[in-house]
Amino acid sequence: QVRLESKKLPIIHHSKYVCELPANHRFPMGKFPRVLHFLLKDQVITEKQVWVPAIASKDLLSCVHTDDYLNKFLSGKTSEQEQRRTGFPWGTVLAAEAALQRGLACSTAGGTHHAFPGYGSGFCLLNDLAVAAKYVNSSSKKKVLIVDLDVHQGDGTAFIFKEEPAVFTFSVHCGKNFPLRKQESDLDISLEDGLEDEEYLSTEAHLPWLLQTFRPDLVLYDAGVDPHWEDELGRLRLTDQLYRRDLYVMKTTVNQGVPIATVIGGGYSRDLDKLALRHSIVHRAATQ
């Protein structure tokens, strides 16, 4: 960890524990280090704003995931069928802690919201948003609002917290996209295929109301870029106005005195550099 010199600067978390996969893999893990690369290259941040987390312990993960799943996962004994279900890292707990200390923290990874307690799904092995929310709630009794603007519903997160009053799940997603079988979030906004910027941005009106009524102590924001029109799995038609979306979510939250930690969520393209730059939109908005 590197101490920050100014509390006014957003904190960027970077996980260096990533898998190297071919560039044409459908879920390009190489995008994570590229996000950090472009943030440093374009001088959006400096090295002094980067914290590197430790690897999550089994004790931490067991607050969400079952012992049977974790034992098989950590020992490399998941079956071929179970592996096929997931498709694939994270460090969101550190981002949550940093946000509670400083007000705003942004991860260069995270958003694996399809993982359930007993199995992985949809490129998600462990549910970082759920683990971070559970950790914050159990360690300090804080209420957590999860704002999930990935194009896919955060079904694993919704399932995990369906009977947890201290965690509110809010998902805005493409209704006809994955997963086929949706779970019930505390608030779901289902969008039609082909939706464009202005109609999409109008859904932001729910956020001030949620902050005022639920009164969270922390917001976890999944800033997925797969609603973008160039995304290979998205089915919506958003442009780089994603910047407006991210700036609105962070400004609205911070202006109400609520700490916010962001993760990059979903985004799918064979062009890793173009994808990494798209994922960096939330970090660029954070500097404002």
DAWOFEN-V571735 format. One record per residue. N is the residue number from 0. RES is the residue in three letters. PSI is psi as a letter, one per 40 degrees, with the letter a starting at -180 (none if undefined). OMEGA is omega as a letter, one per 20 degrees, with the letter a starting at -180 (999 if undefined). NEAR is the number of other C-alpha atoms within 12 Angstrom. Layout:
# DAWOFEN-V571735
[[N,RES,PSI,OMEGA,NEAR] [N,RES,PSI,OMEGA,NEAR]]
This chain:
# DAWOFEN-V571735
[[0,GLN,i,r,18] [1,VAL,h,r,18] [2,ARG,h,r,16] [3,LEU,i,a,22] [4,GLU,d,a,15] [5,SER,h,r,13] [6,LYS,e,a,18] [7,LYS,e,a,17] [8,LEU,h,r,28] [9,PRO,i,r,40] [10,ILE,h,r,46] [11,ILE,h,r,47] [12,HIS,h,r,45] [13,HIS,h,r,42] [14,SER,h,a,36] [15,LYS,e,a,28] [16,TYR,g,a,21] [17,VAL,i,r,22] [18,CYS,h,r,19] [19,GLU,h,r,18] [20,LEU,i,r,18] [21,PRO,i,a,15] [22,ALA,d,a,19] [23,ASN,e,r,16] [24,HIS,i,a,20] [25,ARG,d,r,24] [26,PHE,g,a,33] [27,PRO,g,a,32] [28,MET,d,r,38] [29,GLY,e,a,33] [30,LYS,d,a,44] [31,PHE,d,r,42] [32,PRO,d,r,32] [33,ARG,d,r,30] [34,VAL,d,r,40] [35,LEU,d,r,40] [36,HIS,d,a,27] [37,PHE,d,r,28] [38,LEU,d,r,36] [39,LEU,d,a,24] [40,LYS,d,a,15] [41,ASP,e,r,17] [42,GLN,f,r,17] [43,VAL,d,r,29] [44,ILE,i,r,29] [45,THR,i,r,25] [46,GLU,d,a,23] [47,LYS,e,r,22] [48,GLN,e,a,35] [49,VAL,h,r,33] [50,TRP,i,r,32] [51,VAL,h,a,29] [52,PRO,i,r,28] [53,ALA,i,r,19] [54,ILE,h,a,20] [55,ALA,h,r,26] [56,SER,i,r,17] [57,LYS,d,r,22] [58,ASP,d,r,16] [59,LEU,d,a,29] [60,LEU,d,a,36] [61,SER,e,r,27] [62,CYS,e,r,30] [63,VAL,d,a,32] [64,HIS,i,a,33] [65,THR,i,r,24] [66,ASP,d,a,20] [67,ASP,d,r,17] [68,TYR,d,a,28] [69,LEU,d,r,30] [70,ASN,d,r,20] [71,LYS,d,a,22] [72,PHE,d,a,26] [73,LEU,d,r,20] [74,SER,e,r,13] [75,GLY,f,a,13] [76,LYS,e,r,15] [77,THR,i,a,22] [78,SER,i,r,16] [79,GLU,d,r,13] [80,GLN,d,r,13] [81,GLU,d,r,24] [82,GLN,d,a,22] [83,ARG,d,a,17] [84,ARG,d,a,21] [85,THR,d,a,26] [86,GLY,d,q,25] [87,PHE,none,999,34] [88,PRO,a,a,39] [89,TRP,a,a,43] [90,GLY,f,a,45] [91,THR,d,r,51] [92,VAL,d,r,44] [93,LEU,d,r,43] [94,ALA,d,r,47] [95,ALA,d,r,46] [96,GLU,d,r,36] [97,ALA,d,r,39] [98,ALA,d,r,39] [99,LEU,d,r,32] [100,GLN,d,a,23] [101,ARG,e,r,30] [102,GLY,d,a,33] [103,LEU,h,r,44] [104,ALA,i,a,46] [105,CYS,h,r,55] [106,SER,i,r,52] [107,THR,e,r,54] [108,ALA,a,r,47] [109,GLY,i,a,50] [110,GLY,f,a,54] [111,THR,g,a,44] [112,HIS,e,r,55] [113,HIS,e,a,42] [114,ALA,h,r,40] [115,PHE,i,a,37] [116,PRO,d,a,32] [117,GLY,e,r,28] [118,TYR,i,r,36] [119,GLY,i,a,35] [120,SER,i,r,29] [121,GLY,f,r,34] [122,PHE,e,a,36] [123,CYS,h,a,35] [124,LEU,d,a,36] [125,LEU,h,a,44] [126,ASN,g,a,49] [127,ASP,d,r,49] [128,LEU,d,a,57] [129,ALA,d,r,52] [130,VAL,d,a,44] [131,ALA,d,r,49] [132,ALA,d,r,46] [133,LYS,d,a,38] [134,TYR,d,a,31] [135,VAL,d,a,35] [136,ASN,d,a,28] [137,SER,d,a,20] [138,SER,d,a,16] [139,SER,e,r,17] [140,LYS,f,a,17] [141,LYS,i,r,28] [142,LYS,h,a,31] [143,VAL,h,r,41] [144,LEU,h,r,49] [145,ILE,h,r,50] [146,VAL,h,a,52] [147,ASP,h,a,51] [148,LEU,e,r,46] [149,ASP,i,a,49] [150,VAL,e,r,46] [151,HIS,i,r,46] [152,GLN,h,r,47] [153,GLY,g,a,55] [154,ASP,d,r,44] [155,GLY,d,r,42] [156,THR,d,r,49] [157,ALA,d,a,35] [158,PHE,d,a,29] [159,ILE,d,a,36] [160,PHE,e,a,35] [161,LYS,d,r,22] [162,GLU,f,a,15] [163,GLU,h,a,22] [164,PRO,e,a,20] [165,ALA,e,r,27] [166,VAL,h,r,41] [167,PHE,h,a,43] [168,THR,h,a,45] [169,PHE,h,a,40] [170,SER,h,r,41] [171,VAL,h,a,39] [172,HIS,i,r,41] [173,CYS,h,a,36] [174,GLY,d,a,28] [175,LYS,e,r,21] [176,ASN,i,r,29] [177,PHE,i,i,26] [178,PRO,i,r,24] [179,LEU,d,r,13] [180,ARG,h,a,16] [181,LYS,i,r,25] [182,GLN,i,a,29] [183,GLU,h,r,24] [184,SER,i,r,32] [185,ASP,d,r,30] [186,LEU,h,r,29] [187,ASP,h,r,28] [188,ILE,h,a,31] [189,SER,h,a,29] [190,LEU,i,r,30] [191,GLU,i,r,21] [192,ASP,i,r,24] [193,GLY,e,a,24] [194,LEU,h,a,26] [195,GLU,a,a,24] [196,ASP,d,a,23] [197,GLU,d,r,16] [198,GLU,d,a,19] [199,TYR,d,a,32] [200,LEU,d,r,28] [201,SER,d,r,18] [202,THR,e,a,28] [203,GLU,e,a,32] [204,ALA,e,r,18] [205,HIS,d,a,24] [206,LEU,d,r,37] [207,PRO,d,r,25] [208,TRP,d,r,18] [209,LEU,d,r,28] [210,LEU,d,a,33] [211,GLN,d,a,18] [212,THR,d,a,12] [213,PHE,d,r,27] [214,ARG,g,a,24] [215,PRO,i,r,36] [216,ASP,e,a,35] [217,LEU,i,r,47] [218,VAL,h,r,49] [219,LEU,h,a,56] [220,TYR,h,r,52] [221,ASP,h,a,49] [222,ALA,f,r,53] [223,GLY,h,r,46] [224,VAL,e,r,46] [225,ASP,e,r,40] [226,PRO,e,a,45] [227,HIS,i,a,40] [228,TRP,d,a,27] [229,GLU,e,a,24] [230,ASP,h,a,31] [231,GLU,e,a,24] [232,LEU,e,a,30] [233,GLY,d,a,34] [234,ARG,e,r,30] [235,LEU,i,a,33] [236,ARG,f,r,30] [237,LEU,i,r,31] [238,THR,a,r,25] [239,ASP,e,r,28] [240,GLN,e,r,25] [241,LEU,d,r,35] [242,TYR,d,r,31] [243,ARG,d,r,27] [244,ARG,d,a,38] [245,ASP,d,r,41] [246,LEU,d,a,28] [247,TYR,d,a,28] [248,VAL,d,a,41] [249,MET,d,a,43] [250,LYS,d,a,28] [251,THR,d,a,26] [252,THR,d,a,37] [253,VAL,d,a,29] [254,ASN,d,r,18] [255,GLN,e,r,23] [256,GLY,f,a,22] [257,VAL,h,r,34] [258,PRO,i,a,39] [259,ILE,h,r,47] [260,ALA,h,a,55] [261,THR,i,r,58] [262,VAL,i,a,55] [263,ILE,d,r,50] [264,GLY,a,a,48] [265,GLY,i,r,47] [266,GLY,h,a,47] [267,TYR,h,r,38] [268,SER,i,r,31] [269,ARG,e,r,24] [270,ASP,g,a,25] [271,LEU,d,a,30] [272,ASP,d,r,25] [273,LYS,d,r,24] [274,LEU,d,a,36] [275,ALA,d,r,35] [276,LEU,d,r,33] [277,ARG,d,r,44] [278,HIS,d,a,49] [279,SER,e,a,46] [280,ILE,d,a,38] [281,VAL,d,r,46] [282,HIS,d,r,44] [283,ARG,d,r,33] [284,ALA,d,a,31] [285,ALA,d,a,37] [286,THR,e,r,27] [287,GLN,none,999,20]]
